[in-house]
Amino acid sequence: MGKIYKPPYLQPYTGRDSRVTCPNCKKPHSFTLYLDGETGQPIAPTVGKCNHENSCGYHYTPKQYFIDNPERSKNRIKPIWFNQFKPIEPIKPINPINPIGYIPDDYVKKSLSTKSDFVQFLKRLFENSNGLNQSIDEVCNMYRLGATKDRRVIFWQIDFEDKVRTGKIMMYDPETGKRVHDQSGAIDWVHNKLKRTGELPNDFNLAQCYFGEHLLPMYPDRAVGVVESEKTAVIASLLKPEFVWLAAGNLNGLTIEKSKVLMGRSVILFPDLGKKLPSRPIPFELWKGKAAEIKRAYGCKVIVSDLLERTATDEARESGLDVADYIIEQLMRPTKDNTTQGTG
């Protein structure tokens, strides 16, 4: 009886190192190789499938490879079906997308400062408080907060590999801690400023990550809290340092692509309140749907806190109360901890 043919198969996922750099889009840890069914070794560095199906879509199958390279298949045991397929055209190379752009870390180092109106607000808010579990300076250093000459805060986006993606530059009222919306330059981005001055190329490819993402490998055993705003993540870190706090940046900043770094973690999502409008779901329902997608994609435990939904008044909902407001008003009080209340 002849030898049983073992077909090629995609390499099982056993961690980040089981995924390599895609030969097409050049993104690291995103390419799944096809392994030879007989030897268990990669067939070729280009034979595999990119995980980024929408942005890249590269997929070079073993069948295509052996048709394109018949000399490699001469000594292989071929299945009955191998010669039943008509020759196909070699795959056409996909125009590669620009690699992810990174900003030199020197810009972060030069910006490090607590002399922003945002940090001034924090120090005024907590100056007489005994409820802090970390000092404001410690948290500012942990998140590598920067400041501009006109006292705007810089929330740097530093990824899981400690590479700088960009920085969000924001203006805050030092008395109220509210964002300033009605002034020129109230919000800007570091990559845009550097493009305007010619320090970055115009085709700089921004790929945002979660604010605080660089903290994940530093605290691998901590649960993760994800909030909407960077302000909330910083304040939550002052009061609940047993979590790693990340910020999505806005309601729609919670994405499947960015959430790869949450693989294997226990995650609690804390959406802000939102007005009930017939044209769109409230943030809680939107993030509940995202939680299910993230759970399916990465096998992590994800729940959505319904803390604001359970406690908010109609007035608070109408004004769009955010988690930072709730933390300031409620979590500073010696009440029973409701942080982990939620729905899966």
N, C-alpha and C positions, 0 to 999 in steps of 0.2 A: 504493500500500500504506500502511495506517495506521501511525501511530507505535506502536512497541512499548512496551507498558506495563512500567515498572520498579517492582516492588512495594517498599513500605517495608521497612526492615531495621534490626536493632539495631546501634547504633554499635559498631564494633570497638574492642577495648581497646587503647589506646596509652599507658597510664600512668594515674596517679591522677586527673589532670585531665580524662580522658575519661569520668569518672563524676561525677555531680552529686548534690546532696542529694535524698533521697527525699521526695516531697511528702506521703507518709503517715507514715512513722516518723521523718522528719527527720534520719536519719543521713547525714553527709557522705560523699561519694565512694562511694556504694552504689547509685546509680540509673542504669540504662542507658537512654538515650533511643532512641526510634525515629526514624530519619531518613527523609525523603521520598526515594523512589527517583529522582525526577526532578531534585531540586535538591540533595540531600545535606544539607539543613538539617533541624533538629529540627521535627517536626510540631507539637508543643505541649509546654510544660514538664511536663505531667502524663502524657504518652503515653510509656510505657516500662515497665520491669520492675525491681523492687527485687531486689538480690542476696541479701537476707536472706529466703529463702523460708519458713523456719520461723517466725521471730519477727514478720515483717511480711506477706509474701505479696502485696504490691501488684503488680498487672499490668494495665495499661490498654492494650489493643491499638489499632492504627490503625483496624481495622474498627469497634470499639466507639465510638471517638472520632468517626468520620465519620457513624455512625448517630445519635449523640447531637447532632452539630453538622452537619446537612445543608447549611447555608449555606456551610460551608467546602469542601464537595466539589463544588459546582456547576461549577466551571471545571477540575476535575481530569479527566484521562483515567482512566476506570474500567475495570478488567478485566472480562472476560466474567462471572467468578464473583461480581462485587460484588453484583448484585441477586438472586442465587440463594439468599441466606440470609434466613431469616425475621428480622424485627426482634427484637432481644433486649433484655432489661431492662438499663438502665444499671447498671454495677457499683455495688454497695453500698459506701459508704465503710467501711473497716475502722477499728475503734476504734483511734486512735493510741496507741502505747505511750509511756510516759514517755521523754523524751530522756535520754541518758547523763548521769549526775550527775558533776560535777567539784568538787574541793575547792580553795578558794583557795590559791595558792602561798605566801601568807604563813605558813600553818601549817608548811609545809616549812622555810621560812627560819628560823622561830623554833625549830624542833626540831634544826637542824643541830648535831651534836656528836659527838665521839669518846669521850665519857665514858659509855660503856655497858660492861656486863660482856662483851659479845661482842667489842668492839674491844680491851678489856683482854686478853682471851684471845689475840687475834691478835698483839698486841704482845709478849706473853710467849712465844708459840710461835715467833715469828720474830726475837726480839731478838738472837740470835747468828748469824743466818743471812746468808749472802752470796748466797743464791739468788734473792732478790726482784728482779724486773725493774721494779717500781713500788713506791713507798713506801705504807705503810698509810694515811697521811693522804691521799695522792693518790687512792687507790681509794675511800676513804670519801667524799671530796669528789665524785668522779666519780659514785658511786651516790646521793649526797645522803643518806647515812645520818643518822638522827636518834637522839636518846636522850631518855628520860623522866627525871623527877626520881629515880625509883627504879632507874635504870640499865638499863632495858629498851631494846633496840634497836628502831628503827623502820625497816623496809624499805619505802620509798615505792614505790608503783606509779605510774610516770610514763610516759605513752604516747608514741607516735611523734611526736605534735604538741606534746610537752612539756606536756601537761595532766595534772593530778594526779587519778588515779582513787580511790585510797585508800592506806592504809599498814598493813602488818602489824606489830603490836607484839609482840615476843617476848622471853622471859626465857631467859638462858643462864647456865650455871655458868662463872664466870670462870677456874676452874682447869682444867676438862676440855673446855670448849667445847661441851658437850652441852646440848641443850635441857632446860629444867626443865618437867616435866609435871605435877607433883603439888602445885602451889601456885595459889592464886587469882590470876587475872590473868596466868597464865603465857603466854597468847596472847590478843590482842584485836585489834580493827580500828579504825582512826582514824574511819572513817565511822560506825561504831556508837557510839563515844564521843561524837562530835559530834551524833548524833541524840539520845543520852540527855540531852545538855545543851541541846538545842533550837537548836544552831547549824546544824544541817542539818534539812530537812523529813523527816517520817516516810516519805514516798514517794520518798526519794532512790533513784535507779535506779543501782545499782552494776553496772558492766560491767568486770570485771577485765582487765588486760593483763599482759604478761610483765614481771617485775621486770628492770629494765635496758633496757627497750625504747627509752627516750629516747636511748640511745647509738647506735642504728642509723644515724640520719641524720648523726651526727658522724663515723662511720667507714664510709663506704659501700663501701669496697673490702676490708674485713676479712671473713674467714669468721666464721660465727656458731656458738658453742657453746651448746647448751641443756641445762641440768641441772634436777634437781627442786627443790633447795632454794636459797634466797637465800644462805645461808651458803656453799654450794659455789660459787656464782657469784662471790662476793667473793674467796674464797681462790684460785679458778682465775685471776681477773684479776691477782692478785699475781704469779702464776708464769708465766702464759701470756697476756701482754697483746696478742699478735698476733691474738687472737680477741676478738670482742665476746661477752661471756658474759651469757646471759639465764637466768632461773629461771622454771620453770612453776609453782612454788609447791607442787606435790605431783604424785603419779603421774598423776592425771587432769587436771592443769592444762594439759597439752599438747593444744590443741584446734585444729580447722580455723579457727574464727572468729578466734581470737587470732593465728593464724599468717599472716594476710594481710600482716603487716608483713615477712614473710620472703621475699616475692615477689622472684625474681631473685637471691637470695643463695645462697651455698654454706653448707650447714648440717650440723653434726654433733650428733647427739643422744647424751646420756650418761645413760642411765637408771641408777638405783640397783639393787643386788641385791635379790632378793625370795625368800622361801621358796617352794618348789614345792608348790602346793596344787592338788588336783584340781578345785576350784571356780573357779579363775581362772588366767589366763596369768601367767607371770613378767613383770616390767617390761620386759625386753628384747624379748619377743615382742609385748607390747602396744604399745610405742613403734615397733617395726618396722612394725606395721600402720598406725599413725598417720603414719609417715614416707611410706609409699606414698600415703596420702590427700593429704597436704600436697604431695607432688611432683606428683600429678595436678591438684590444684586450682590451684597457683600456679606451676608450671613451674620450681621451684627444685631445685637439687641437694641431696638429703638422704641422709645415711647415718647408720646407728646404730652407735655404737662398741660393740664387744664386748669391750672391755678388761677389765671386771670379770668377764664370763662366762668369759674365757679364763684368768684368773689367780686367781680366788677359790677358797679352800679350802671344804670342807664346813662348817667352823665359821663362816667368814665369811658364807656364804650363810645359815646358820641364824640368825645374829645380824642379818641384813639390812644388811650393809655398804653404806654410801653412798659416793658419789664423793668427798665431802670427806674421809672417812676414808682412802680410797686415796691421794688427793693428799697428805695429811699424811704418810702412811707411805712412799709410793713416789716421788712426783714430786720430792720434796726431794733425792732421791739422784741422783748423776750417772750415770743409766742412759740407755740408748737411748730416744729419744722414741717412745712408742707411741700418742700422742694421736689420730692420724688413722686408726688401725686401725678397720675397721668393715665393715658390710654395707649395701648399698643397698636 
